[in-house]
């Protein structure tokens, strides 16, 4: 059974976040200058689905550009993504050097997409990002997929908050949550609803994203072997340009839900850290954190995301080395310390 099929949503009602106040219903027409900038920004690697090598497309952009501009603008105005651009070749990539290659869980499925698909995604990405930034929609504590943000900015913020708490003579409990195959279990209907009601996509723009997510397919290639084509009924393509930002928008309500518990948090892509200053020997100090963890687990289940409790860890920070690690209690999820 797949991870997605094994998730049983918990029948819990969560307060919906406020509806988007700003609407994005039509794409700005792409100009030849926009196209050339986007083409040069793409890597020169060629996908097996391309009939023309990428480096030739780049070299011939002055000749092919007007036709490509016309094609892309037609897709934008009609709100469609052609079926030929929604098929991917998936190649498994070892998550980290040194991992056991005999375990499937150590691989990440990377989608290799046609040049035109990547080009269209890049042009959509820039307009979507402008909408998010100009209207303050993106989560300010998400450091993934954002300009001038990185793992370093995420680390600096969490590190600073922990040191500030230690200076005030509090201990800090940091929980590092691990999601299993998060990109692959995203529910398309929930994502479209979130894009519409939370992000403010309407009209041709919403139709384009609905078309982008629907009727996708893939084949798996390993060395010289290839599988038959299969439908992609859930998830966002890893290796695509839009996949990461779509995932971050899918997760938008979770940050606001955590804040409602007065718990500090920070995202980097699908990595989530939550942390709380606590007073030593106060047995009730962890109650807000425990309540928040249960709420997170329920929300993840409702949104077809799976919390891997075996890989989720907590770290206790204290300026006094004699302080023992806190007891989460028997009712809390069991994490590694």
PEZI-V321775 format. One line per field, one symbol per residue. phi: phi as a letter, one per 40 degrees, with the letter a starting at -180 (. if undefined). A space follows every 50 residues. Layout:
# PEZI-V321775
phi=???
This chain:
# PEZI-V321775
phi=.cdccccbdccbcbcccccccbbbbaccdccccdcccccccccccbcccc cbddccdccbccccddccccccccccccgbbddccbbbccbcbccacgcc ccbcccbbcccbbcdcccccccccdcccccccccbgccccbbccgbcgba ccccccccccccccccccgbcbbbbbcbbcfdccbdcccccccccccccg cafccccccccdccfcaabcbbfccbcccbcbcagbcchcccdccccccc cdccdccccccfbcaabbfccbbbaacbccgcccccddcccccccdcccd ccbfbbccccccbbbbbacbccccccccgcccdcbcc
